[in-house]
Amino acid sequence: MPHHAGAGGMKRRALLQALALAPLLAAGNGPLRAMPAQRVLRLGEPTGVPGRVFAAGAPAAVLIAALAPERLLGWPMRMAPEALALLPAPLRTRPVIGRLAGRGSTVSLERLLAMQPQLVLDAGDFDANHRSSAERVWRQTGIPIELVAGRLPDHPAQLRHVGRRLGVTARGEALAQAAEAQLALVHEVLATRTPDARPTVYYGRGGDGLESGLAGSINTEVIEFCGGRNVAAAVGSGGLARVSLEQLLAWDPDVILTQDAAFAASASQDPSWRSLRAVRSGRLHCAPTLPFGWLDGPPGINRLPGLAWLLARLYPGATPALAPAALRARIDALHRLLWGSRLPAGIADALEHGR
């Protein structure tokens, strides 16, 4: 719908407001419904299976992309061409349309209404702020919204629920079972390791590697879930923080992880970073980021392959399932199931050779 200034613009706004009010009038002022067992907040109800789904943030976009790619209206974030090449065809031409979730929302409610989604899906944190934000958007637009919890243990239930919601129940079940297998591997490996026998880990973000997630941060959830003892927890809890190289030298972690290939390459040659035993001993590991990050970026179901990859780096030789050839086969099968494509050759080769 083209934009018109003046009286035309006022008519357009009135039409959008009328469209917003219609579902609210139909639904009355019915209270929100929460389903604690699945940790799903449902506001409003789509008419039938929604064919046009707006992803409120990156984790929701990844979820829709894996379950029902043809339903995704557009990306909330920019996608690199090499990442799009690994995804199903319907996703390669989807535009970047912005996001509603998190800080710095880039979509106005008027623009959201103009896109005419049949469902807004948000996935991730389930705290009071996210719940309040979802309720505010629903009351102002009338568009049905679902907020689905998305921490690592939530993924099987999340996949089943959203699969049913999008009319792809069998697909949701297959992905949920794959997620359960990944979580079970973590429990198997950790079952024989006491907390004090687990390695200390630093997660270096950014070009200089000096940003990290604190205790309980969603950015370091994979590390903590796999039993890594996050050294940055000493700074506090919450989100992200800058650390100094002096702090890092004092912590001297067993393992350093990153998703920034340029940082990993420079740190392995930098005399200051080589003062750290993790770098000297070859335990500075760079996680893959295609088509999405395996540790972070975003914190969604894209991290499932990262669980097995990380276990193999924290506990090498812990189980035959983590041997290089078995690990490559396992992650390749999961990648095919999630995205319908083989692992990129470079990643597959690195896994095969234990890198």
Secondary structure, 3 states (H helix, E strand, C coil): CCCCCHHHHHHHHHHHHHHHHHHHHHHCCCCCEEECCCCEEEECCCCCCCCCEEECCHHHHHHHHHHCHHHECCECCCCCHHHHCCCCHHHHCCCECCCCCCCCCCCCHHHHHHHCCCEEEEEECCCHHHHHHHHHHHHHHCCCEEEEECCHHHHHHHHHHHHHHCCCHHHHHHHHHHHHHHHHHHHHHHCCCCHHHCCEEEEEECCCCCEEECECCHHHHHHHHCCCEEHHHHHCECCEEECCHHHHHHHCCCEEEECCHHHHHHHCCCCCHHHCHHHHCCCEEECCCCCCCCCCCCCCHHHHHHHHHHHHHHCCCCCHHHCHHHHHHHHHHHHHHHHCCCCCHHHHHHHHCCC
